[in-house]
Amino acid sequence: MNRIMQLLLCFAAMFVFAGCQKDDGSAGAASGTESINLTYSVFFPPTHVQCQAAQDWADEISALTEGRVKIAVFPAGSLTKAPQCYTGVVDGISDIGMSCFAYTRGQFPLMEGLDLPLGYPDGMTASKIATELYNKYQPAELKDVKVLYIHAHGPGILASKKEVASLSDLSGMKVRATGLSATIVEKLGAIPVAMSQGETYEALQKGVAEATLCPMETLKGWKQGEVISAVTDSSAIGYTTAMYVVMNKGKWDSLPDDVKQVFEQVSMKWVEKHGGAWDKADIEGKEFVESLNKKFIELSSEEQARWVEAVKPVIDDYVKVTTEKGLPGQEFVNDIKEMILSAGSVK
């Protein structure tokens, strides 16, 4: 679909959304201003807990602005697909967007460090670290948008169609992975296959992918537990996937100061709401897979050490590349490690 058609669909959706709202003039009368109608592109399906969290965020902003702000959420990539979400926000196809840094590898060289296999213990810790580090470094790679907040899932595990209990079992296996997790897969001796979560179920079902590196929640949230046979606890190399929530810069600049303040306040509160939702979803994902009688595999301490050593070059390469670009990659990694330690997550 070309950009003109995307814009036309966006305008049509905004018209329908506005027409469906009950408008008795009370919001305008109470605030003395016209309503602010915004569109929000989310790649998660509407049934996913993270899409529901996004809808709750939109509803909270509407409530706190007494209806002045109305945000129409477009789930499942219906407005812009996950890899095009960021550009869609920059170009005004959507006013707000949520997607993963990993889906456009190389576009966010410093922020990609959030996804490194540094031993994240849970989604709450990962989400807080991600937002705090953006606020600290404010990298130029995100200068074209207003960053509202960032959240990130719990530690990635390996879900596969055949049992994996050692690195040798992974040799040559086709594993779904994106961004830096694709490099993790390579270092583990497997073959990365890039695709969004929405494509993964069918890929596993048809054998295009033989495994997926993912948080536990995807096994229920995206139903992928139905098409795998075993889950390997690879949290020793616990990586995450960081997800941005950003707004079109011009749209942000046009907002009244009091509305901007509401966005800032709600967004900071939603970092923890998303983090908590990720952790709850991980628990539910594990329970879902258990209900399907899939096998869970614990790596021995010796095997865990082999996996940790195998992925160390991923971290070293990130530092090397960012340093060559004049970016503070080493400092970024050090901050993540220290924040994980302060969260009491390193055993």
Backbone torsions as a table, in degrees:
resi	resn	phi	psi	omega
1	MET	NA	127.0	-179.2
2	ASN	-77.5	170.8	-173.0
3	ARG	-65.9	-37.7	179.9
4	ILE	-60.6	-43.5	179.5
5	MET	-65.6	-38.7	177.8
6	GLN	-60.9	-42.3	179.5
7	LEU	-64.3	-41.9	179.2
8	LEU	-61.8	-41.7	178.3
9	LEU	-65.2	-38.8	178.6
10	CYS	-61.5	-46.6	-179.5
11	PHE	-64.0	-38.7	179.8
12	ALA	-65.6	-40.8	179.4
13	ALA	-64.5	-39.5	178.9
14	MET	-64.6	-37.4	179.4
15	PHE	-65.2	-45.1	179.7
16	VAL	-64.3	-43.5	-180.0
17	PHE	-59.5	-46.5	-179.3
18	ALA	-63.5	-37.1	-178.8
19	GLY	-70.0	-24.3	-178.6
20	CYS	-84.1	-11.9	-178.9
21	GLN	-80.8	142.9	173.9
22	LYS	-78.6	116.9	-176.1
23	ASP	-123.9	96.3	179.4
24	ASP	-100.7	9.6	177.9
25	GLY	84.3	-2.1	-175.0
26	SER	-68.1	-39.1	-179.3
27	ALA	-64.1	-46.1	179.7
28	GLY	-65.1	-39.6	-178.7
29	ALA	-66.5	-37.6	-177.8
30	ALA	-70.6	-35.7	-174.7
31	SER	-99.5	-20.3	-176.9
32	GLY	75.0	14.2	179.6
33	THR	-133.6	165.0	177.8
34	GLU	-78.8	158.4	177.5
35	SER	-66.1	150.1	177.4
36	ILE	-111.8	109.8	-177.8
37	ASN	-100.1	124.1	-176.5
38	LEU	-127.0	151.6	175.9
39	THR	-111.3	145.1	-174.6
40	TYR	-132.2	113.4	179.7
41	SER	-92.9	121.9	-179.2
42	VAL	-126.7	133.4	-177.2
43	PHE	-84.6	-16.9	177.9
44	PHE	-69.5	147.2	175.1
45	PRO	-68.4	159.0	-175.1
46	PRO	-62.2	-24.4	-179.6
47	THR	-82.6	-11.2	-176.5
48	HIS	-75.8	140.9	-176.6
49	VAL	-58.8	-30.5	-179.7
50	GLN	-76.6	-29.4	172.2
51	CYS	-69.5	-38.8	177.9
52	GLN	-65.0	-37.0	176.4
53	ALA	-65.4	-37.6	177.5
54	ALA	-64.9	-41.1	178.2
55	GLN	-65.3	-40.2	177.9
56	ASP	-62.5	-38.9	177.2
57	TRP	-60.9	-46.6	179.3
58	ALA	-62.3	-42.1	-179.7
59	ASP	-66.1	-37.3	179.5
60	GLU	-64.7	-41.7	178.9
61	ILE	-65.3	-41.1	177.4
62	SER	-61.5	-42.9	-178.4
63	ALA	-66.0	-43.1	-176.4
64	LEU	-74.6	-18.0	174.6
65	THR	-98.9	12.2	179.1
66	GLU	54.0	40.2	175.4
67	GLY	84.2	-0.1	179.0
68	ARG	-64.6	-37.7	-179.7
69	VAL	-102.7	126.2	176.7
70	LYS	-122.1	121.7	-176.7
71	ILE	-115.6	116.4	177.3
72	ALA	-90.5	116.2	-179.2
73	VAL	-90.0	126.8	177.8
74	PHE	-110.1	101.2	-175.9
75	PRO	-83.6	174.2	171.1
76	ALA	59.6	28.7	179.0
77	GLY	64.6	25.1	-176.2
78	SER	-71.5	-20.7	178.2
79	LEU	-102.1	-47.9	171.0
80	THR	-140.7	137.1	178.2
81	LYS	-67.9	159.3	-173.5
82	ALA	-51.8	-46.9	-178.3
83	PRO	-69.3	-22.4	-178.7
84	GLN	-98.2	1.5	-173.0
85	CYS	-61.7	-46.4	-176.7
86	TYR	-63.3	-49.0	178.9
87	THR	-62.0	-35.0	177.6
88	GLY	-61.7	-36.7	176.8
89	VAL	-69.9	-45.1	179.8
90	VAL	-58.8	-41.7	-176.7
91	ASP	-85.0	-5.5	177.4
92	GLY	85.1	12.7	175.0
93	ILE	-66.2	-38.2	168.1
94	SER	-128.3	153.8	178.2
95	ASP	-79.7	-33.4	-177.8
96	ILE	-132.8	149.5	178.8
97	GLY	-148.5	147.7	173.9
98	MET	-126.3	124.2	174.2
99	SER	-160.1	-170.8	-175.2
100	CYS	-104.1	139.6	172.2
101	PHE	-57.3	-34.2	-174.6
102	ALA	-65.6	-21.2	-176.5
103	TYR	-74.8	-12.4	176.7
104	THR	-130.6	68.3	-173.7
105	ARG	-57.1	132.5	179.6
106	GLY	96.4	-19.2	-178.8
107	GLN	-77.2	-26.4	-177.4
108	PHE	-126.5	69.0	-170.0
109	PRO	-59.5	-37.2	179.4
110	LEU	-78.4	-46.2	-176.7
111	MET	-65.7	-21.7	176.2
112	GLU	-60.9	-20.9	178.6
113	GLY	-63.1	-21.3	177.4
114	LEU	-61.8	-27.5	-174.3
115	ASP	-87.7	0.5	-176.6
116	LEU	-62.7	151.4	-179.1
117	PRO	-78.4	73.4	-172.9
118	LEU	-104.5	6.3	175.8
119	GLY	90.9	36.5	175.8
120	TYR	-58.6	133.3	-177.5
121	PRO	-87.8	-28.4	-174.7
122	ASP	-165.4	169.6	-177.3
123	GLY	-68.8	-33.9	179.6
124	MET	-62.1	-47.9	178.7
125	THR	-62.0	-46.0	-178.7
126	ALA	-62.0	-41.2	-178.4
127	SER	-66.6	-43.1	179.6
128	LYS	-65.4	-42.8	178.8
129	ILE	-62.2	-44.8	-177.2
130	ALA	-59.7	-48.4	-178.7
131	THR	-69.2	-40.6	-178.6
132	GLU	-64.2	-39.8	-179.2
133	LEU	-72.3	-33.9	173.6
134	TYR	-61.5	-46.8	-179.0
135	ASN	-61.1	-32.8	179.6
136	LYS	-73.7	-47.2	-172.3
137	TYR	-94.2	-29.8	-178.7
138	GLN	38.9	62.2	-173.8
139	PRO	-64.3	146.8	-178.1
140	ALA	-62.1	-21.5	-179.0
141	GLU	-63.0	-13.0	178.0
142	LEU	-115.2	19.3	-175.1
143	LYS	-69.4	-19.0	-175.8
144	ASP	-84.8	0.0	179.5
145	VAL	-135.9	168.1	168.4
146	LYS	-95.7	116.4	177.3
147	VAL	-81.9	120.5	179.4
148	LEU	-87.4	-47.9	172.9
149	TYR	-171.1	172.6	179.8
150	ILE	-133.3	142.1	173.6
151	HIS	-134.9	166.3	-173.1
152	ALA	-154.7	146.7	-175.3
153	HIS	-79.9	171.8	177.9
154	GLY	-71.5	179.5	-172.0
155	PRO	-59.6	136.7	179.4
156	GLY	-70.4	144.3	175.0
157	ILE	-125.6	174.3	179.5
158	LEU	-109.2	119.6	175.2
159	ALA	-111.6	128.2	-169.9
160	SER	-138.2	162.3	179.0
161	LYS	-83.2	-16.3	172.4
162	LYS	-135.1	157.5	-172.2
163	GLU	-66.9	138.0	177.1
164	VAL	-126.0	113.9	-179.7
165	ALA	-121.5	-1.0	-179.1
166	SER	-156.6	166.4	176.9
167	LEU	-60.7	-35.9	-179.7
168	SER	-62.6	-31.3	178.3
169	ASP	-67.7	-23.4	-178.6
170	LEU	-85.1	-15.3	-173.7
171	SER	-54.4	119.2	177.2
172	GLY	76.7	0.9	-179.0
173	MET	-73.6	139.6	178.0
174	LYS	-85.0	114.1	-173.6
175	VAL	-119.8	125.9	176.3
176	ARG	-66.1	127.6	179.7
177	ALA	-161.1	151.6	178.2
178	THR	-132.5	158.1	176.2
179	GLY	57.5	-137.9	-178.3
180	LEU	-66.6	-24.2	178.3
181	SER	-64.7	-24.5	175.4
182	ALA	-66.0	-38.2	176.7
183	THR	-68.2	-36.6	176.3
184	ILE	-58.5	-46.2	179.7
185	VAL	-59.2	-42.7	179.4
186	GLU	-60.9	-44.9	-178.2
187	LYS	-67.1	-24.9	177.0
188	LEU	-81.7	-2.2	176.7
189	GLY	92.9	7.0	-179.8
190	ALA	-102.0	-179.3	-178.0
191	ILE	-111.7	114.8	-179.4
192	PRO	-74.0	139.3	175.6
193	VAL	-123.3	113.7	-174.5
194	ALA	-83.2	131.9	174.9
195	MET	-170.6	159.9	177.1
196	SER	-77.7	166.1	178.8
197	GLN	-59.5	-35.7	-178.3
198	GLY	-62.6	-22.1	-179.4
199	GLU	-94.7	-10.9	-167.1
200	THR	-72.6	-38.1	-178.4
201	TYR	-55.6	-52.6	-177.8
202	GLU	-65.4	-37.2	179.5
203	ALA	-63.1	-41.2	176.5
204	LEU	-68.2	-41.4	-178.7
205	GLN	-60.5	-40.0	-175.7
206	LYS	-93.9	-3.8	178.7
207	GLY	85.3	5.7	174.4
208	VAL	-61.9	-35.4	170.8
209	ALA	-121.9	142.2	-180.0
210	GLU	-101.7	-10.3	179.9
211	ALA	-161.5	168.2	175.9
212	THR	-140.3	137.0	173.6
213	LEU	-94.3	116.0	-167.5
214	CYS	-160.1	163.8	169.4
215	PRO	-72.8	156.4	-178.5
216	MET	-57.2	-32.4	-174.7
217	GLU	-61.6	-29.5	-177.0
218	THR	-65.2	-23.4	-177.9
219	LEU	-67.6	-22.7	171.9
220	LYS	-106.0	-47.6	-175.3
221	GLY	-59.1	-33.4	177.7
222	TRP	-114.1	10.5	175.7
223	LYS	64.0	16.2	-175.0
224	GLN	-69.3	-18.6	176.6
225	GLY	-60.7	-21.7	-179.3
226	GLU	-71.2	-24.5	-171.7
227	VAL	-117.5	21.1	173.0
228	ILE	-123.3	167.3	-178.7
229	SER	-111.8	-27.6	-174.1
230	ALA	-148.7	156.3	176.4
231	VAL	-124.6	126.0	177.1
232	THR	-104.0	125.9	179.0
233	ASP	-75.8	98.7	-179.6
234	SER	-107.3	29.3	-177.5
235	SER	-66.3	-10.8	174.4
236	ALA	-60.6	-27.4	175.7
237	ILE	-113.2	38.2	-173.6
238	GLY	-53.8	104.4	174.4
239	TYR	-97.0	172.6	172.2
240	THR	-133.7	175.3	170.2
241	THR	-126.1	114.1	-177.5
242	ALA	-84.2	140.5	-176.2
243	MET	-126.7	128.0	-178.8
244	TYR	-90.6	151.3	166.0
245	VAL	-122.9	111.8	-172.0
246	VAL	-129.3	156.6	179.2
247	MET	-123.1	147.6	174.6
248	ASN	-53.9	130.6	-173.3
249	LYS	-61.9	-43.9	179.8
250	GLY	-64.9	-38.9	178.9
251	LYS	-65.2	-43.2	177.8
252	TRP	-59.7	-46.5	-178.0
253	ASP	-62.0	-26.1	-177.3
254	SER	-82.2	-11.6	-176.5
255	LEU	-74.3	144.4	173.3
256	PRO	-62.2	152.2	-176.5
257	ASP	-59.1	-38.1	-178.8
258	ASP	-68.1	-32.9	176.8
259	VAL	-71.2	-40.5	176.0
260	LYS	-57.4	-41.1	-179.4
261	GLN	-62.6	-38.5	177.4
262	VAL	-64.1	-45.9	178.2
263	PHE	-57.0	-44.7	-178.6
264	GLU	-63.7	-46.1	-177.4
265	GLN	-64.9	-46.7	-178.7
266	VAL	-66.3	-41.1	-178.1
267	SER	-61.3	-42.7	179.3
268	MET	-63.8	-36.0	178.2
269	LYS	-68.1	-32.9	-175.6
270	TRP	-77.9	-13.4	173.3
271	VAL	-58.3	-47.9	179.1
272	GLU	-71.0	-33.9	179.4
273	LYS	-64.8	-42.3	177.0
274	HIS	-66.9	-43.6	179.5
275	GLY	-59.2	-44.1	177.3
276	GLY	-65.0	-37.0	179.0
277	ALA	-66.1	-38.3	177.0
278	TRP	-62.0	-43.5	-177.3
279	ASP	-68.1	-40.8	177.0
280	LYS	-63.6	-39.8	-179.8
281	ALA	-68.0	-33.4	176.4
282	ASP	-62.8	-42.6	178.0
283	ILE	-62.4	-45.2	-180.0
284	GLU	-67.0	-33.6	177.7
285	GLY	-64.2	-42.4	178.2
286	LYS	-63.9	-43.0	179.2
287	GLU	-63.6	-37.5	179.3
288	PHE	-63.3	-46.3	-179.3
289	VAL	-66.3	-38.2	176.8
290	GLU	-61.9	-37.4	179.9
291	SER	-66.5	-22.2	178.6
292	LEU	-92.0	3.3	178.2
293	ASN	60.5	35.9	174.3
294	LYS	-80.6	157.3	-176.1
295	LYS	-88.2	139.8	175.1
296	PHE	-109.3	131.8	-175.9
297	ILE	-119.0	125.9	176.0
298	GLU	-99.9	128.7	177.4
299	LEU	-76.1	143.4	174.8
300	SER	-66.9	162.2	180.0
301	SER	-61.5	-35.8	177.9
302	GLU	-66.3	-40.9	-179.7
303	GLU	-69.0	-38.9	176.0
304	GLN	-57.4	-43.5	179.7
305	ALA	-61.9	-36.3	178.2
306	ARG	-65.5	-40.7	-179.9
307	TRP	-66.2	-42.3	179.6
308	VAL	-62.0	-44.2	179.7
309	GLU	-66.3	-36.4	-178.0
310	ALA	-64.3	-35.4	-176.2
311	VAL	-93.6	-3.0	179.5
312	LYS	-55.1	-38.8	178.3
313	PRO	-60.8	-24.1	177.6
314	VAL	-62.8	-43.3	179.2
315	ILE	-68.5	-43.5	179.8
316	ASP	-62.2	-41.7	-179.7
317	ASP	-65.1	-40.0	177.8
318	TYR	-59.7	-46.2	-179.9
319	VAL	-62.6	-42.8	-179.3
320	LYS	-62.4	-48.8	-176.9
321	VAL	-65.0	-45.7	-178.8
322	THR	-66.9	-37.1	177.9
323	THR	-62.8	-42.1	178.2
324	GLU	-62.9	-27.9	178.3
325	LYS	-86.5	1.1	-178.7
326	GLY	78.2	21.7	-179.3
327	LEU	-103.8	150.3	-176.5
328	PRO	-82.1	58.4	-176.6
329	GLY	-61.8	-42.9	-179.4
330	GLN	-63.7	-42.7	178.2
331	GLU	-63.3	-38.6	179.2
332	PHE	-61.7	-47.0	179.1
333	VAL	-64.4	-43.1	179.5
334	ASN	-60.0	-41.1	178.8
335	ASP	-61.8	-43.3	180.0
336	ILE	-61.4	-46.9	-179.4
337	LYS	-59.7	-44.7	-179.3
338	GLU	-64.4	-39.0	-178.8
339	MET	-70.4	-35.3	175.7
340	ILE	-65.3	-42.5	178.2
341	LEU	-62.2	-42.3	-179.0
342	SER	-67.6	-23.7	176.2
343	ALA	-80.2	-2.3	178.3
344	GLY	73.4	30.6	-171.0
345	SER	-96.9	-17.6	-176.4
346	VAL	-86.9	125.0	-177.2
347	LYS	-77.2	NA	NA
